């Protein structure tokens, strides 16, 4: 039997961390609901309304029981900014830095390819976003992975994010920005550490807007973390929420994540809007879970993240631009970040 041309008829689900959530109860864009009750899957697009979905059943995630993922061929991917346009954007940001308008801007591009449902079906496979999430779990495992499938809301997201945006345990919150990417630990440049330190300062200021005075600390600065195919510099910023502050307050103070915007954040957002060729969608937003009953949750930074829209599979890639950035070097970094993910999405699993 030939499956439907898309996964719009599949039931809602979320796989967040090591848990599978099913039995959708309700969906809202009101972040205050995250301090009510129940277990929520959360999708915060970089530009767009929040999607908070409460599920009735939560249990340990299990191996994917459906047909395997079959995605686009590698030569079918197209980029929203080609190498020349991306390099022009880097030069424009460097000029803005020289003029004193901004210190750092995260410049990104979108990779897109058409989904071929008939081909997938003929090969005994699937274009279900949950199948892609299962392929990523094998081919590119990540500490903050997430899959959210909400067909009625048009949400089809599979994230293999290595980065924590916002974690909460009671009144304790933390964020672990990633800035600095290289193929090996000995290949980091001076600009990588400078990028990281600038964003740590931004995250400290963001958390300081919603945390008790004197509680914001940086227990880890520029730690080296290994991930599939590359290494990152990762720092951690922690704080204690002020009395009465909840998820809506914490997200309002810190979103969008500093590591994917720049510094100062508002000025960086203006440059992003001018230089990128279209909205980011869920990319560079956040995806994760909230257990309102336990006052706990974990949201990632939605990098290394695929999403389906308009019968196309999309993936974003980018990096932080500073005065020391080399345009072609920055382009190469975006290629490095996308390489393994594209191989997985195209049915080839490195390693």
N, C-alpha and C positions, 0 to 999 in steps of 0.2 A: 504494500500500500504506500502511495506517495504521500509524504507528510505535507502539511500546509506550507504555503510559500514563505511564511515567516513564523516567528515564535509568538505572535500576538495572541494566539489561543492558549498558550501555556499558562499555568496557574502562577500567581505571584509567589515569589520566594526571595530570601536573602541568605547568603552564606557570608558571615562576617567573622573573621578570625576562625575559630574552630567550631562554630555553631551554625546550625541550619535553622532558619526561621520560616515557618509556613502558617497557613491559616490567617490570611490577612483580615484584620478587624476594621481598621480605618486608616485614612491618609489625610494629612493636614500640612499646611505651610506655616503653621503657628509654632515657633520654636519653644514657646512656653509649655507646650504639651509634653516636652521632654522631661519636665519636672513633675509630671502628674503620676501616672502609674503604667506598668507594663513594659514590654520589650519592644524597642523601636529600631528599625533600620533607617539610616539617615543619609540623604544625598543632598549636598549643598553645591549647586552649580556655581562656577565662578561668576557667571552672569545669568540670573534667573531666580525664580522662586525656590525656596527650600522644599524638599519632599521628605516628610517624616511619616513612616509607615509602621503601624503597630501590628504585631503578629501575636497570634494566640498560642502557638506551639513553638518551643525552642528546645532543640536537642543537639547532641554532638553531630557534627557534619560527617557524612559518609561518602564513600567513593561515588563518583558520578554514575548513575544507573542508565543513562540514556545513550543515544548514538554519539560517536566521537565527533569532535569539531572538524569541519572542513571549511577553510577560509579562502581568501583571494590568493592568487599566485603573486609571487614577489614582484613581478614586473607590472602588476596592475595598480600599485600604489602611486598616488600623486601627492604633491606637496603644495600647501597654500602659499608658501614663499620659497622660490628657488634659491640656489646658492647666491646669485648676484643680489637678489632682493634682500636676502637675510643679511649679507655683508653690508649693504647700504643701510639697513636698520642699525647694525652695530656701529657704523660710522656716525649715524645721526645721534645715537645715545652718547657716544664719546664726545661729540661736539656739545651736547647738552651738559655733560659733566664738566667740560672745560669752561662752560659759561656759568657754572655754579648753580644750575637748575636742579640737579639731582646727583646722587652719589652712585647709584646702581639701579639698573632696570633689568627685569627678567623678560627676555625676548623669546617668543615661542612661535612654532608653526604647526599646522595641522596636516597629518597624513591621512588620506582617504582612499578607499578602494570599494568597488561594488561587490555586494554579496550575490552569489550565484546559488540560489536555493535548489534549482533543478540539478545542477552538477553535484551539490552536496548529497542530495537524495540518491542520485544514481550511484554514488560511491558508498552508499550506506551510512552517510554521515549527517551532520546537522549544522545549521547556522544559528542555533540557540545560544544566546549569550552565556548561559550556564555551562554549556559544553566548552566554550572558549575559556571560561573561568577554570574548568577542570584541566584543560590543556596548559594553562598558565601555572597552575599549582604543580604540575609535573615539570614543565620546561623552564619556568622562571619563578620559583617559589619566593615569596616575599613576606616580611613580618606583619604587614598591614594590608594583606590581601582582602578583597571583598567582591562579592557578586550581588547585584540587586536587579531583580526582574519584576517590574510592575507594568504589565502591558497596558492597562487602562490609562496609566499616566504617561505612557511613552518612554518609560525608563528602562533601559537595557544597558547595564554597566558592568564591566569586569575589570577590576583594578589589581595590579600587582605592585602596589606602592611600597617602597622601602621607608617611607617617611611618616612620622607621627605629627599630626597637626595639633590635636588637643586631646589630652587624656584627663579623666576626672575620677577620683576616688574620694567620695564624700566632699569635703571642702578643698582637698588638695588637687591642684591642676598642674599639668606639665606639657611642654611642647619641645620637640626635638628637630629643629630645622637642619636640613641638609644644604650645604653650599660647598662646592668643591668636588669635582668628578675627574677621575683619571682611570686609565686602563690598569695601572699598578700603583702601589703605595709610594714608590719612589719617583713617580711621574707628576706629583702635585707641583703646581707653580706657586709663586709668592702670592699671586692674585687670588688663588683658591682660599688661602687662609684669610686674606683681607675681605673677600666676599662673605665668608662665614662670620667673622667678627662683626661686620656691619649689620648683618641680619640678626645676630644675637642681640645687639643693642636695640634693634627695632622690636623684636619679640619681648624683650624685657619691658620696654615702654608699653607695648600693647597689654601685657599681663598686668602691669602696674596700674592700668586704668580700672581693673576689676578686682584686684587682690589687696589684702591688708598691707599697709605701709610696712616696709622692712622685711617682708616675707619672700620677695622675688629674688631668687638666687640662680647661679649658673654652676651646677655641680660638675658638668663635663663641658669642656671647650675643645672643639676641633679633634674629637676622637676619630680614628680611622676605622671604618666599617667595610667589610667585604660583602659584596653582593654579586649575583651571577653576571659575569662578564666585565665587572668594573668595581671600583672602590670609591667611597665617599668620605668627606669630612662631616661629622655629625656632632652637634652640640645639644645640650639639654638645659632648658630653663624651667624652673619650678616656682610655684607660689601657692598661697592660701587665699581662697575666695573670701571677699568681704561678707559679713553677715547679711543674709537675705539675697545674695547674688545667685543666680541659677544659670542654666545652659544658655538661655537667650542673651543674658548679659555677657557671659564669657565669649560667645560667638560674635556678638556685636562688637566687642572690644578688640577681637583678634582677627576677624575674617575680612578680606581674603588673606590666606597665609603670607607672611612676610617673605618667605623664601621664594615665592613664585610671583612676587610683585616687584619689590625693590625698596630703596630708601632715598628720601622720605616716601612713605607709601602713597600718599595722595598724588604727589608729583609723578611718581613712577606709573601710577594707573593712567594718568593723562597721556604719557608717552606710549604705553601699551595700546591704548585705544587708537592712537594716531598711526602707529607703525604696523600693527598686526592687521591682516586683511579681513578678519571676521571675528565674531564672538568666540570665546573659548568653550562655551557650553559647560559640561561637567568638568572638563580638564582644568586642572589647577584649583578646583574647588576642594571639596572634602567628601569622603564616604566612610561610613562606619556604623557603630551601634551605640545605643544608650539603654541601660537597664534603669528605668526610673525608680523602681522599687528599692534598688540598692544604691541609688545615687552614684552610679558608675557609668563609664562609657569610654570609648576610644574612637576618634575620628582621624582618618589619614589625610595626607595631602594627596589629592587625586592626580598624581603623576604616574607614569607607566600604566596608563589607564585607557582602556578601549571603551567605546560606546557605539551603539547602533542608532542611526537616525536617517530617515529618508532612504532606507534600503542600502545604506552605505555603512561600512565599518570605519571608524575614525580612531586615530591615535595622535596624541600631542607629544611634542618634544621641544626642548628649549634649554635655556641656561641664563645665568646671571651675567650681565655685561657691566664691566667696570672700565676705568680709564686704561688699565693695562691689557684690555682684551684685544686679541688679534681676530679680525673678522673671519678668516678662514679656519683659524683654530676653534672659534666658537661654533662654526658650522660643523666641523669634525666632531665636536663634543655632542651635538644633537644627533649626529649619525651613530655615534657610539651608543648613546642611550636607547636609540630605537632598534638597533641591529638585532639583538637577541629576541626582542618582543615581536618584531616582524617575522622572524623565522618561526617562532611558535605559532603565530596567527596564520602563517602560510603552510602549516602542517609539518614543519621541520623542527625537531626538538634538539637543540644543541646540547651536548654533554649527556 
